[in-house]
Every structure is written in structure tokens, then in C-alpha cells.
Amino acid sequence: MTKRTKVLIALSFPLQFILIKILGNYPEFIETYYSNGLYPYVSKLFRIVFGWIPFSIGDIFYTIAGILIIRYIYKNYRLVRKEYKRILLDIYITITVAYFAFHLLWGMNYYRLPLYKSLELDRKYTTEELVNFTERAIAKANSIQYQITQNDTIKVKVPYKSSEIFEKTMNGYENFSAKQPQFEFSHRSLKTSIYSGFLTTMGFSGYINPFTNEAQINGRIPVYKFPVTASHEKAHQIGYSAENEANFIGCMAAFYNDDIYFQYGAYNFMVWHCLKEVHNRDKDEYERLKLTLNSGIQKNYDEVRAFWTSHKNPLKPMFKFTFDQFLKANNQSGGILSYSYVVSLLVNYDKKHTLVP
């Protein structure tokens, strides 16, 4: 690469940044020309190319990138004082290219029209509406838990391998997209991450690789969490970057799945997030509702809590803080708390479509 080319690439970074921030003020434009225009073709192409491979190509790319970075540091650390301008320019160019690729291949979805607008939902809801929805979700979760175990004190165990769960996610998207066509999904590219141990250390259940459009699942999390987690990551693949929206779509894809274990995962997910929000608004109602929950469901919650507690480490808060700042920098003002905003979508979708009878 010539010096002139390097300078031109370097100069493009501020222009990219300004352009993205300007376009971010026009979500209808992003929705029309990127999220429903360019992006579906790009994402589908990557899923076709990489989806059939049983392991994560994205994780391999990250491994190679890590090796190249270490190699670069090894070759250049003695030259920092003499050639610091060249080294800084190399680093700046790498960041510029990665920034461009990230937004072109996936990241512009952070600026699309909010889901509550495209679904024509209210954004606010009352505590009474929340409690009513939570009561009905608990009743349904209790019913499915008992149907599976025939005992309200036994936690649910999913009898599938991860590959079977990944295959079954398609059914939920097929059924959900029959009601809401914008959530149509094709060409599965869903895999267990080879860095599941690292994801556990960071405190994450999964992620999407924005450069290969592969959905990665942490293979170490409790298996009953796989259906909703896998469906959540697939929501990212079809262009819903916001975490609350991916939570909602993932929950709905599990909810509409014909498999009872997926349905249990959806109701378990709903109840967990709704109870947290009830606790924030009315602690007395929270205590009352919590007592109506089958102890088998509570044991599933305890299973997840015990898993993350057993993997506590000093680095986890740093990773969480970094991800929080990443989300805030990408049009999610609530940062990592935006995961919980799914309750608004659930309650208001139920008000319009009677999600839980």
C-alpha cells in the first residue's frame, strides 16, 4: 500500500464518522435504503457462504487477527521511537477500515426506525398493565413447566443437543414471520463459539459477528437458555441491532415455535424480565407475584444465577463497562440496560395482539 493510499484512507475516517452521525438522524432513510435495502442482500450472502460450515469462521478470523496483531507488535515495538508516525498511521488505518466494514456490513442497523414504530405499538404502559401481563405470563409458564415435568417443583431440562436446538429455531421464525413478515429468516448460520470460555469470562451468552454474519452462542450456558438465546442472535442477523428489539424478536420466535421447550424458554424469559420491572415499580406486587411462580421455574432461574456466580471474575465488570459504552456509542442511550426495555415491547404487543391469553 502506497503512502498516498494510506493517507487517503486515514483522512476518510472523520468523513465516515460525520456521515454516519448525520444519517443517524434519519431513521426512515436507514430503514428504507439500508435495513430493508442493501443489508438483506449482504447478510444473506454471508450466511450462504459461511452458514454451511460447522464451526465459526468469524472466530477463526478473530484468531488470525489476534496473531497478526501480536506479530506486528513483536516486529515493531523496538521501532516505536524511531518510526512512531508510521506505526500510528498503520493503527489508524486498521481502525478506519474496521469502522467502515462494521457499519457497511451490519452496524448501520443501530440507526434504523425503532421497532415499536414499525410495529405501531405504544411506548409506555401502566403498572396495572404490567402486573396483568405478568400474572398471565406466570400462569402460562407454570402450566408449561408442569406439562413438561409433571411436577411443579422440578426444573425443566431441555433434552436436545445444541445442533438440534439450532435447527429448531427456524420453525419459530417461520411461524412468527407468517404473522409479521418483516421477521422472515433464511439460510441459517448459527454456531457454538469456539471462544465460549472467553464469553463466559466476559459474562455474555452469545454475540453476532458483524463481519461474517454468523450468530455465536456461548456453549457453556445452561441448555434451557439456548432456544431464546439462539433466537435472539438470529434477530441480530436479520438486522435488528438494538438489544431490546433482539430480545423481543428472539422471545417471539421461541414463543411461536411448535416445540414446547422453546415455548417454555419464551415464557420463562417473559416472566423473568417482567418480574424485574414489577420489582422496580411496586415491590409488594413483586412479592405477591413471585409466590405464584412454580418452584421448578425458580430452580431454572437459580441454575442461571449459580452459573454466572460461579464464573465471577475481576475482568467481568470491565467487559460489561466496555460493552455498555459500545452500545451508548451506537445509538442505544440506555447502554447495557437496554436489554431490559424488552418489557415495553412485550406488554404493548400484547395489548394490540393478545399475546398471552
N, C-alpha and C positions, 0 to 999 in steps of 0.2 A: 504494500500500500504506500503510495507516494505521500510526501509531507503535505502537499496541497490537498489531497483527498482527506487526509486526517483532519486538517484544519476545517474543511468544509463540513465534515461530519460533526466536529466539535461545535461549530457555530450553529448547527441545526437544533441543538438541544434547547436553548431558550425559546426558539421559534416553536418547537414542538410543545413545550410547556405552555406557552401563551395560547396557542391554537386550541389545545385540549381544554384549557380553562374557559376559553370563550365558547367552545362548542358545548361545554358542560352546562351552560346557561340556556341551552335549547334542547331539552329532553325529547320533545316531539320530533325534532330533526334526527337525533341519535336513534330514537325508536324506529323511525321510518327507514332511514338510509343505512344505518349500521346494524342495529339489533335485529331488524327484520329485512335487511337488505344484504349487505356484504357478509356479516358474521355467520349466518346459517350455512352459506356455502363453504366458508373457511373451516368452520368447526366440523362439518360433516366430512369434508375431505380428510382432515386429520384423524377422525375416528375410523374412517375406512382404511387409511394407511396403517394406523397403529393398533386399531381395536382387536385385530385377529391374533396379535402377538400375546402370548400368555403372561409375560412379565412386563414390567413398566419400562418402556423406552425412555420416558422422561426422567425417571430415577437414574438410568444409565447415563443420560446426558448430563445430569447434575454431577454424577460421579466423575465423568470425564472433565467437566468444567472445573471441579474442585482440584483435580490432579494438575490441570493446566495452570491454575492459579498458584498452586504450591510450587510448580516448576518455574513459573515466571518470577515468583518472589525469590526462589533459590538462586536464579541466574542473575537477578538484578539488585539484590539487597546491598551488595558491596559497591554498587554504582550510584546509589541514591544521591550522594553529594555531588558527583560529577555530572550525572545525567538526569537530575530530578525533573527537568522540564519535559524530557521525552517520556519518562515514567508516568508523570502526572497526566500527560496527554493521552497515553495508552489507556490508563484507567478511566479517564473521562470519556474516551471514545467507546470503550466497552459498556459503560453505563448508558451512554446515549443510544447505542444500538439496542441494548436490552430494553430500555424505556420505550423505544419505538415499536419493537416487536411485541412487547407486553400489551400495549394499547391497541395495536393493529389486530392482534390475534384473539384478544379476549377483553382487555381492560376497559375499553370504552363502554362496555355494558354497565359499568358503575354509574354512568350518567344518563341511562335510559329513563323513560317515563316510569314513575313509581307504580308498583303492581296494583295498589289499591285504586289508582286512577284507571288503569287499563281494564280492571275488573269491575269498575264503577261501584266501589264499596265506600262506606263511611270510614272515617279515620278514627273517630272517637267512639267510646262506648261507656255505659254507666257501670257502676259496681254491681248493681242489680242484674244487669245483663250478663256480666262476667260470672257472677255466682250461679245464675240459672244455667248457663252453658256448662260450667264446671260440674254442677250436680248431674247433668245428663251425661257428660263425658265419663264421670266416675261410675255411674250406673252401668254404662256400656262396657267400660274397661273391666269392671267386676264380673259382668256376665261372660265376657270372652275368656277372662282368666280362669273362671270356673269351668267353662266349656272345655278348655284345653286340659286342665289338671284334675278336674272332678274333686277339687279340694281347695277351699278359699285361702288356705294357709301355705300352699306350695307355690314357689316361684316358677315362672314359665321358663322352660329350656327349649331353644329352637333346635330341632333335630336335623338341620341341614348343614352341609359343608358350605364354605364361603362361595365356591363356584356355583352352587345351586341357588344360593340367595341372589347372586349377581344375575343369573339367568332369569329368575322370577321377577326381578324389578321391572322388566319390560311389560309384563301384564298390567301392572298398576298404571304405568304411563299410557298404555293403550286405552284403558278404561277411563282414566281421567281426561285424556285428550278428546275422547268421544263427547265429553261434556264441555270441555274448554279446549278448543282446537289449537290454541297458541302453545300448548304444552306437549305437542306431538314430538316423539323421540324416535330416532332410528340409528342403527349402526352402533351397537353397544361397545364401549371402550372403558370397562370398569375392572380395576385390578387391586390386589392387595399390594401395598407399598413394600418394597424391599427395605425401606427405612422405617418400618413400624416401631422399632425400638426407639429411634430418634423422635418420631412423632409422639410417642408415649412420654418421653422426657419433656417435650415441649408442651404437652397437655392437649394435643389435638387428635380428633377421631378420624380425620381424613382431610384431603385437600384436592383441588384440581390443579393439574399442571397447565398453566396458561399457554405454554409453547408447544404442547403436543395434544392438548385437549383430552388427556387421559384423566379419569377420575380415580383417585387413590384412596384406599381405605386402610386405616390402621388395623392390621390383622390381630392385634392383641386385645382390643376392647371386648367386653362381654358380647357374646354372639347375638343375644336378643336385641342388641342395638344396631346390628348390621342392616336390617331392612330399611329403617328410616335414614340411617347414615348414608347408605349407598344411594338411596333415592334423593337425598339432599345433594350429594355431589353431582348426580346426573342433572339436577336442576341448574347447577353452575354450568354444566356442559352446553345446555341449550340457551345460555345467555343471561341467566339471572344471577348477577354478581352479588347483590345485596344479601347479607346473611339471613335477615328475617324473611326475605322472599324465598330464598332457597330452603329455609326451614319449613315454610308453609307449603311449598310445592312438593318437597320431599315427603312431608306428612300426608298430603292429599294423595300422592301416588301410592303410598303404603295403605292409606285408608280405602282407596278404591280397588286395591289388589284383591283378587279372589282368594288368596291364601290367608288362612286365619292367623298365622303368626305375623304376617305383615300388618293385618288389621289390629292385632294386639299391640304391635310396636307403635302404630299410629295413635291409638287411644292412650297408651302409656305415655307417649310424648306429649299429647294434648294436656293430659291431667297434670303432668309434672310442671309444665310451663304455666298453666292456668293457676295451679295452687300457689306457685311463687308470686304471681301477680295479685292473687287474693290476699296473700300474706302482706304484701306491700300496702294494700288498701284497707283491709279490715282483718285484724289478727283474730278476732273472735270467730268470724266466719271461717277463717282458715282452720282453726282448731276443730270447729264443728265438721267441716267437710273432710278433714283428714281422718277423722274417726270412722267415716263411712267407707273408707278405702279397704279393700281386701288386704289382709296381711301378706298374701302371696305377692301382690303388686309392690307392696312396701319392701319386700325382700329383694325384688328386682332392683328397686331404687338403691337399696343398701349395697347390692352387688356392685353397682356402678360406683357408688361413693367409696367403697372399700378398694376398688381397683385403682382409682385416681389417688386415694390417700396413700396406698402402698407404693406409689411412684412419685411421691413428693420429692422435690429436689431444689437446691438453691437457684438453678437456672430457669426453672419454670416461670417465675414472676417476670423475669427479663424477657423471655419469649412472648409471654402474654402482653407485656407492655409494648413490645416491638410490633406485634400484630395489631394491637389497639391503635397505635399511631399510623400503621399502614392503612387501616380501614378509614380512619379520620381523614387521611390524605387523599382517599379515593371516594369522596362524596358520601361517606357514612358518618355523620356527625356524632352518632352515639357510640362509635367505635365498637369494641367487643360486646358492649351491652346491647347492640342492635340485634343480636341473636334472639333476645327475649321479646322483641317487638312483634314476634310472630303472633302473639296473643291477640293483638288488634285485628290482624287478618283473619284469624280463626273465628273470633266472635262475630265480626261483621260479615264474613262469608256465610256463617250460619244464619244470621239474621235475614239474609237475602235468599239463601238456598236450602235452609233447614238441613244443615249438615248432620247434626245429631238429633234423632227423633226423640 
